[in-house]
């Protein structure tokens, strides 16, 4: 089985780095809006033009109808519901397509796929062991520092109590 071009394109490096608002880690203005305009044009979606023209909307409290603010006092903005739902559908379909591709490759080339799994497990084990060792050491060091800090705080509090009793 030859790998389809759309799958090859997914794993090719792309130097473009969009900088705008991102949805599912993909630029809203430069990717999602044009994509949904194209799918609307083809009749594949029916996202309202108003939402495509104004995709970032002020967050409104469902109960009070008031503008929502973050704890820092800034107004909350959200991606419109239709666009958000469209992105979710694309994401779900992308995952399904990727899993279907995995199944097809595993069926067409079971030995090659099994070898990839075996090799990944074998080569990943030393990395996982190294990470586990580093984490264990860091946690032991952190516990020691916290214990020393706790002892120092207790000694400081004890000294304060003794000073109060002496006066």
Helices and strands as residue ranges (DSSP letters): H 5-10, E 22-23, E 26-27, I 28-32, H 33-41, H 49-53, E 56-58, E 77-79, H 81-108, H 110-166
